[in-house]
Structure formats: C-alpha cells, structure tokens
Amino acid sequence: MHTKLDFSGLASIEEDLKLLTRAENDRVRRQGARAGAGVVRDEARRRAPKLSGKLSKNIIAVTAKVSENSRATAGVRVREEGKANNPRNAFYWRFKELGTSKMPATPFIRPAFDATEQQAGDAAVNKILEALDKVLMK
C-alpha cells in the first residue's frame, strides 16, 4: 500500500525547506515522514490480534533514505528475523492479514492505515514545521 504526502501546495514550507542545507532538508523530511508512519504503526499495533503480544511488538515504522528528488519515504512493516521462536519474528502476520485457504482474513494493517491517513498527514506536517523552526532558529 502506498500513499503520498505532497507539500507542493504548502508554499511556505517549500520555501523554508529551500533555505536549508541538503543534510538539514533531508533530516527534516525524514522526521516528518517518520512521524506520519508512527501514527499508522500505533494504530496497527492497537488493532493487531493479541494472542501472545509478539505480533504487535514487531510492527515497526521504518524510514528510507531521502531520494535524489528530495522525497522522504517511511512506512510500516512487520519484523521477520530469524527462526519462528525468535521474539523478533512475527512471520505469521500475513496469514492474519490476508487469510489462508483454511482461515479467513482478519486485516489489521490496511484498516489502520485507512483510519489514520489524515492523522498521519497532519502529524507529518506538524513534525516538519517543528523541525523547521528548530533548524531555522539556529
């Protein structure tokens, strides 16, 4: 699932971002993207099935590098590390989310995204404004 948060309509933010160095610009954009992903992560954790608690602990927000065209990317994923009994491995999440031939789907990630899309965008914008103020005050 993909969504985009475009700041081109917010001219004042774009102008302020142009005043920053490349590193500062990237940091501010990453912080905003991460804040938005954090909102979705928290809602997905709240909606996740609670058999052992392992699944909700392994839902994480991740941030990718800022691309050449100054786009910051963040998302929510479920950790799948090591063997099945590893506490950092919730490989079975996809069976819950998508279902199997013998088990109906009980989605929790997509509904979390749908429920918090606006809140995530607001959190990203607020975090960018906060980070911009912090950098520009130097």
C-alpha positions as CSV (number, residue, x, y, z in Angstrom):
1,M,0.0,0.0,0.0
2,H,1.3,3.4,-0.9
3,T,0.3,6.9,-0.2
4,K,2.0,10.2,-0.8
5,L,2.1,13.4,1.2
6,D,2.8,16.3,-1.2
7,F,3.9,19.6,0.3
8,S,3.9,21.4,-3.0
9,G,0.6,23.1,-2.1
10,L,2.2,24.4,1.1
11,A,4.3,27.0,-0.4
12,S,5.7,28.4,2.9
13,I,7.0,25.0,3.9
14,E,8.6,24.5,0.5
15,E,10.3,27.9,0.7
16,D,11.6,27.3,4.2
17,L,12.9,23.9,3.1
18,K,14.9,25.6,0.2
19,L,16.7,27.7,2.8
20,L,18.2,24.6,4.5
21,T,21.3,22.7,3.5
22,R,20.8,19.4,1.8
23,A,21.5,17.4,5.0
24,E,19.2,19.6,7.1
25,N,16.5,19.3,4.4
26,D,16.8,15.5,4.3
27,R,16.7,15.3,8.1
28,V,13.5,17.4,8.3
29,R,11.8,15.5,5.6
30,R,12.7,12.1,7.2
31,Q,11.5,13.3,10.6
32,G,8.1,14.3,9.1
33,A,7.8,11.0,7.2
34,R,8.7,9.0,10.3
35,A,6.1,10.9,12.4
36,G,3.4,10.0,9.9
37,A,4.4,6.4,9.8
38,G,4.4,6.3,13.6
39,V,0.7,7.2,13.7
40,V,-0.1,4.3,11.4
41,R,2.2,2.0,13.4
42,D,0.5,2.8,16.7
43,E,-3.0,2.2,15.2
44,A,-1.8,-1.1,13.6
45,R,-0.4,-2.3,17.0
46,R,-3.7,-1.4,18.6
47,R,-5.7,-3.4,16.0
48,A,-3.3,-6.4,15.8
49,P,-4.6,-9.7,17.2
50,K,-3.3,-10.2,20.7
51,L,-2.6,-13.9,21.1
52,S,0.9,-13.6,22.6
53,G,1.6,-9.9,22.1
54,K,4.5,-10.8,19.8
55,L,2.8,-9.5,16.7
56,S,2.1,-6.0,18.0
57,K,5.6,-5.7,19.3
58,N,7.0,-6.4,15.9
59,I,5.0,-3.8,14.0
60,I,7.6,-1.1,13.3
61,A,7.9,2.2,11.5
62,V,10.8,2.4,9.1
63,T,12.4,5.3,7.2
64,A,14.2,5.0,4.0
65,K,16.9,7.4,2.6
66,V,15.8,10.6,1.0
67,S,15.8,10.2,-2.7
68,E,17.6,12.4,-5.3
69,N,14.4,14.5,-5.8
70,S,14.1,15.2,-2.0
71,R,11.4,12.7,-1.3
72,A,11.4,11.1,2.1
73,T,9.9,7.7,2.4
74,A,8.6,6.0,5.6
75,G,6.4,3.0,6.1
76,V,5.1,0.4,8.5
77,R,6.3,-3.2,8.4
78,V,6.3,-6.4,10.5
79,R,9.7,-7.8,11.5
80,E,10.5,-11.3,10.4
81,E,14.0,-12.0,11.7
82,G,15.5,-15.4,12.5
83,K,13.6,-18.6,13.4
84,A,9.9,-18.8,14.2
85,N,10.6,-18.8,18.0
86,N,12.7,-15.6,17.8
87,P,10.8,-12.8,19.7
88,R,11.7,-10.5,16.7
89,N,9.9,-12.7,14.2
90,A,6.2,-12.4,13.6
91,F,6.2,-14.2,10.2
92,Y,2.6,-15.3,10.7
93,W,1.3,-11.7,10.3
94,R,0.4,-12.2,6.7
95,F,-1.7,-15.2,7.5
96,K,-3.8,-13.0,9.8
97,E,-3.8,-10.0,7.4
98,L,-4.6,-11.9,4.2
99,G,-6.1,-15.2,5.4
100,T,-5.3,-18.7,4.1
101,S,-7.3,-21.4,2.4
102,K,-8.4,-22.6,5.9
103,M,-8.5,-19.3,7.8
104,P,-10.4,-16.2,7.0
105,A,-8.6,-12.9,6.8
106,T,-8.6,-10.6,9.8
107,P,-6.9,-7.5,8.4
108,F,-5.4,-5.0,10.8
109,I,-2.7,-3.1,8.9
110,R,-4.8,-1.8,6.0
111,P,-7.7,-0.7,8.2
112,A,-5.2,1.0,10.5
113,F,-3.8,2.9,7.5
114,D,-7.3,3.8,6.3
115,A,-8.4,5.0,9.7
116,T,-5.3,7.2,10.3
117,E,-4.5,8.5,6.9
118,Q,-5.5,12.1,7.7
119,Q,-3.9,12.0,11.2
120,A,-0.7,10.7,9.7
121,G,-0.5,13.5,7.2
122,D,-1.2,16.1,10.0
123,A,1.5,14.5,12.2
124,A,4.0,14.7,9.3
125,V,3.2,18.3,8.6
126,N,3.4,19.3,12.3
127,K,6.7,17.5,12.8
128,I,8.1,19.2,9.7
129,L,7.0,22.6,11.0
130,E,8.5,21.8,14.4
131,A,11.8,20.6,12.9
132,L,12.0,23.6,10.5
133,D,11.5,26.0,13.4
134,K,14.3,24.2,15.3
135,V,16.7,24.4,12.4
136,L,15.9,27.9,11.4
137,M,16.3,29.2,15.0
138,K,20.0,28.3,14.9
